[in-house]
Amino acid sequence: MRGIRGALILLGAVGMAYGAWLLVSRQDLGQIVEVVLWLAAAVVIHDGILAPVVLGLGWLGGRLLPRAVARGAVTVLVLLGPAVLVAIPVLGRFGAKPDNPTLLDRDYTQGLLVFAALCVCAGVAVALGELRSRQPVRANTEEEE
């Protein structure tokens, strides 16, 4: 198992080095600064806003909801939350250009709704699995026959 893990780490490091080389070799200094600022903003937004909100909602759900329901709700939150954030630009059709109809050419709202339904199904499956694991197991004994 260690060999596979090491190979995957090496493969990831090689991919990141290649990406960094492409960035440095094909972009001007202004574009590189913009990428660095964008990456820094992503870290600040994730660690300063998104992660605390998810932790707070998970804690609140754990306090207010039954345990099985809370686990299902947290599953939905973790799956659907980032997807909705990523979908905001396409749902708002930011970047659409009238002279290029191939940009944003489908119904992204419908796709997000289908994904949301799948996330809810996953949450229900987690909740049902939690409920099923809490029920006592009945053993078949000769006394019952």
N, C-alpha and C positions, 0 to 999 in steps of 0.2 A: 504494500500500500504506500510505503514511503517513496518508492521509486516513481509511482504514478503521480503522487503529489509534487515531487521534485520536478518531474517532467512538465507538469502543468504550470508550475511557478516559472520555470525557465521559459516555456512557450509564451506566457503572459509578459514576462520581462522583455523578451525579444520583440513582441508585438508593440509594447509601449515605447521601446527604444526606436523602433522603426517609425512609429507615429510622431515621436518627438523630432526625429531627423527630418521627416517630411515637413513638419511645421516650421522648423528653423530654416530649412533649405528653400522653401517655396513661398514664404510669406515675408512681407517687409516688417520692420520693427513696430510700426503702428498696429498692424494686425496681430502680432505676437502679444503686445501689451493688452489689446482687447481680449484675447483668449485668456490671458492670465487673470485679468479683472473678472471675466465671466466665470472662470473656475472658482476664484475666491468668493464671488457673490453666491455661487451655488453652495459652497461649503457653509457660508454664514447663514444663508436662508434655511438650509437643511438642519444644521445644528442649533441655530438660534430660534427658528420658528417651527418648522415641520416636525422635528423629533419631539420637542416639548409638547406640542399640541397632540400628537398621537399618544404619547405617554400619559398625558392628562386625561384624554378621552378614554384610554384603556383603563386607567385607574378609576375614573368615574363610573364607567360601565361595570367594572368589577364590584363596585360598592352598591350600585343601584339595581343591577340585574341579577337574576339567578345565575349561578356559576356556568351552567351549560350554555345558557343564552348569551352570557358575557363573552365566552370563548368564541362562539359563532359570530357575534357582533364585532369582536376585535379582528377576526379573520376577514370579514367584509371590509372593515376599515383599512386594514393593511394592504389588501388587494386593490380595492377601489380608489382609495385616497390618492395615491401617486398617479394612477391612470387618469383620474379627473384633472389633476394638475397638469399633466402632460398634454391632455386633450384641449385645454383652454385655448391655445392659439388656433387650432383647426376648427374648433366649435365657433370661435369668434371670426373665423375666416380672415385672420390677420395675414397679410402677405398675398392675398388673392389679387390677381391682375386680370383686367378685362381682355388684354391682348394675348393672354396665355390660358386658355380654358382647361389645360391639363393640370394646372395647379389646383389643389383642393377640389377635385372633380367627383367626389362621392358624398354620400350622406353620412357624415361622421357622427351625428347625433344618434342615428339608428345603431351604428356600430357600438357606440358607448353604452347605449341601453341594453344591447345584447350582452355585452361584457358585464354590465351591472347585474343582469339577471343571472349570469353564470357565477358571479361572486356571491350573490345571495344564496344560490344553490350550494356553493361550497360552505358558506356559513351555516346553513341548515344542516348539511352533512356533518360538520364539526360538532354542532350542538346535539344532533341525534347520536353521534358516536359517543359523546360525553355522557349523555343520559343512559345509553345502553351499557356503558362500562360501569356505571354506578348501581345498576340493578343487580340484586343478588343472584347468583347462579344456582339453579335448582338441579340437584343431582337426582337421577333416576335410581330409586332404591326399591328393594323388594317389598317394603312396607306399603308403598303406594299402590301396588298391584293387587 
